[in-house]
Amino acid sequence: MSFTVASGATLTHSKRTWAGAEERRAILAGQGLAIEGPMLPGGAMAGVDDVLDAAIVAWSARRLATGTGESFPARPDQFSPGGRPIAIWA
């Protein structure tokens, strides 16, 4: 969801493919988060999709912290018991 919000369009490739990784890297770069290089020492063990997912989560967290995040659905559903709101934020 966050990659879709960041790009303004539905992604076309699976995150587990080279094309999908490049698509996501381009979206992150467009948001000021260039993900490149070996990222040692963790880069030797981390999955590419995991690193890209972590970066977009950081992007979403920044949006929430600055009050620009969006709720999906726009009006969160209510979880029972307790009536807590349930939504995806990006």
Secondary structure, DSSP 8 states (H G I E B T S, - for coil): -HHHHHHTS---S-TTSHHHHHHHHHHHHHTT----S--TTGGGTS-HHHHHHHHHHHHHHHHHHTT---EEEEEEEEETTTTEEEEEE-
